Amino acid sequence: MSTTTVVAESNAFELVSGLEIHVQLNTQSKIFSSDSATFGALPNEHISAVSLGLPGALPKLNKEVVEKAIRIGLALNCHINQSNFFDRKNYFYADLPKGYQITQDNSPICKNGYLEIQLSDGTEKRIGINRIHLEEDAGKSLHDQDDKYSFVDLNRAGVPLIEIVTEPDVRSAEEAAALLTEIRQLVRFLNVSDGNMEEGSLRCDANISIRKQGDTAFGTRCEVKNLNSIRNVRRAIDFEFSRQVEVTGAGGTIIQSTLNFDADKGTTSPMRSKEEANDYRYFPDPDLQPISISDDWLAKIKSAMPILPKQIAGQLMTELGISKAEAMVLAEDKDLYSYYQQALPEVKQKKSLVNWLLGNIRAILNERQLEIAKYMVRPVQLAQLINLVDEKKISQQNALQQLLPALEGHQIQDVEELAKQLNLLIVEDTNAILILIDEVLAKYQPQVEAYKKGKKGVLGLFVGEVMKLAKGKADAKQVNELILEKLK
């Protein structure tokens, strides 16, 4: 099939996709036992009778898991199901020690929500959230440790998961990527999960089908499993959409199946035929009591919910007149926003604080690969430094290159006093500045003559040279005005 034909066929079809997003919760212990849930231990170090599924071992629910699930459910505008219970999902796999997974089938803890995502062209779209359910993670099979055998690491078995199941509202790879990015930011902001896809804390399965433009009936879907990066989600959806279009265009039939994504080749391949739900023989777990979320408990969790990034961004845009992109950068980083709030009472120009945080300070942090929470300049100190710059008591260059480094780890309360000790404050003696201007104009006499003949660009040279002689301790605007007076 020619490239032109493929493009024409693609335009005739519409992508229909929904995501199943697995989020490991960042609790210290597992969902049904006291085993550590931390990542990075030696194989099979964090296990017990419960994790191993030994006869007679009984699960006990971790209360924090329920609270974290409710928090993300509230953030995704879900109805919280105050009476819910666990089911057993029966299937055999080497890294599933009990022969079943404890999950929620008929009675998920959260349902009927939505999330507004923003696309690159600025448009917004609402993606429905069908449900959020609690479950335990399986272990991990290792197939690359030995030529003849596969090994099993059960450290991950029993680590708490929430599975966020969207409605089939996704119509492009871009929408899927935007949705996953938003979910990752939310779980991090709410301290529900670290969201590290490279460590498996956040994983995604994509259900993908196609239908002709204008049709309302759903096509046969294929599920691409265990996508471990936002980039791979985009690649898998784009490839699978094109594959299904090509198969359909050639008169073939899409077979419902579970697919693997090869990140090196960028292609999908069948893992197995798709199971029907009844293959799992779901039934309520007899070892776990139903979860009852009281009105008081739910109200307490709701009252502890922070203002979410989109609401924060809206406030910042209204108060400061900054762009949505700038506001979202500040709002989405919980530690950066906390730093901003601590500095705010001390700074005289709020917009200056935002400019410094998103500009100079962000550049310093990126260069050092440092989080704002570990930055050694305290918020109050930065606010005082910004005030000195805005009041033209110190040049921005000296503030950035000399005063700011001097403040790192320094407990001094009066930043202006430190600037004075370092001899960084701007000289207010006009006569002293005029002497420096005379010296520069005398040195660059040919450029002075060129200026008088209309070459105005050399003015910057004069200002720069005076600032060098003043060692940054002059107001550039004042220097500029005094030079213009001299040149007249």
Secondary structure by P-SEA (a helix, b strand, c coil): ccaaaaaaaaaabbbbbccbbbbbbbccccccccccccccccccccccccccccccbbbbbcaaaaaaaaaaaaaacccccccccccccccccccccccccccccccccccbbbbbbbccccbbbbbbbcbbbbbbbbbbbbccccccbbbbbccccccbbbbbbbccccccaaaaaaaaaaaaaaaaaacccccccccccbbbbbbbbbbccccccccbbbbbcccccaaaaaaaaaaaaaaaaaaaaacccccbbbbbbcccccbbbbccccccccccccccccccccccccaaaaaaaaaaccccaaaaaaaaaaaccccaaaaaaaaacaaaaaaaaaaccccccaaaaaaaaacaaaaaaaaaccccccccccaaaaaaaaaaaaaccccaaaaaccccccccccccccaaaaaaaacccccccaaaaaaaaaaaaaaaaaaaaaaaaccccaaaaaaaaaaaaacccccaaaaaaaaaaaac
